[in-house]
Amino acid sequence: MIAQTAPATRPIAAQSDSPPPFRRRRKPNLHSTLSRVIIALIVIVQVYPLAWLFITSLRTEHDFATGDPFALPKAITFDNYARAFETGNLGMNILNSFIVTMGANLLIVLLGMMAAYALQVLGFRYSKFVRSLFLIGIIVPVQIALVPLFIDYSTINLLDTYPSMIIPLAGFALPMSIYLFSSFFEYIPRETYEAASLDGAGPYRIFGLITLPLSVNTVVTVVLVNSIFIWNDFIFANTFVLSEELKTIPLGLQNYIGAMGKTDWTATFAAVCVTITPLLLVFLVLNKAMIQGLGSGATKG
């Protein structure tokens, strides 16, 4: 009887002794690299002026006048900020700009949203033609309205008041705001309005309970875009404001120009840093809210 022998088994090599597999390096993507370079250049162009402005506001007046204006400060001082408030009425200027900006934005959002709601959602005969008339206002320059508005304001005693600045700022911003709201209302499903109508909701209730909550992202965008221009407005404020008590920030910066055109540059830069800080904070807050609002829609959830 022949004994059966067990088959020979091959020794299993330990996995830890085997060399790691060779991974092929990915070739750099030209499009991705170019995009990163462009983004970095844009960031540098946007951030560098703000950084230089803040650094210059901390330099002494003698250091800025005698040295390189683009060099780093030899000594840091906060006296420029104290002198900025002493030289000009900076606190009152900021308050006036805040009142004008908030008042104009309130009119822009309310009137623009209601006009777009009537044109796009409710609809009526020749609504597209009326919308086109509003859009023509985008190409109308603000300079042609200065003299007629000045004459009208002087007739009704509206010169040197907050409404004299708020009304034209809101009026010239309405065409673009109506366009933005109308474009957004196109993406709200008609079934949403039809379901609300079947439940007995009228146009005012639909506007308050459906259209307004869904338009948060568009409201934030409109406020963000218009606040930048209204906060920095110089034309209307310089034309319709006559007293020191109602001067906004662009007009208040003229107080730092002394006799014979001498300008206190370091105090001016400090004042500009103070005045742009609220605008930057509003931009950051609204930008975050806008990103969050873009993720919501009428059919989400």
Helices and strands as residue ranges (DSSP letters): G 15-17, H 30-57, H 61-66, H 79-87, H 90-116, I 117-122, H 127-136, G 137-139, G 142-145, H 146-155, H 162-185, H 190-198, H 203-206, I 207-211, H 212-214, H 216-231, H 235-240, G 244-246, H 249-252, G 253-256, G 259-261, H 265-294
